[in-house]
Amino acid sequence: MILKECQEWGVMEALGKLLDMKWTIEKRKQGMEIWVTSNVKPESILVGECYHAKERKRTHYLAAIIVDALNENDKAD
């Protein structure tokens, strides 16, 4: 009975989406802003603005670390 109600309410679909959550690096504003975004929840983290080559390299490096950490954390949960 509970399983049927969960299916009707869409709970099973929501749980399935949360389990498939992936974090990725996204470029915005013609590649000048680097964001880490989730494919499931409307969540984003601004990592930095890339107006200089040195800053771009550092921002991409930091974004990659954040993505790896968030994806590892979601696997553990």
HELIX and SHEET records of a PDB file:
HELIX    1   1 ILE A    2  TRP A    9  1                                   8    
HELIX    2   2 VAL A   11  LEU A   19  1                                   9    
HELIX    3   3 ALA A   53  ALA A   76  1                                  24    
SHEET    1   A 3 TRP A  23  ARG A  28  0                                        
SHEET    2   A 3 GLU A  33  SER A  38 -1                                        
SHEET    3   A 3 SER A  44  GLU A  49 -1                                        
END                                                                             
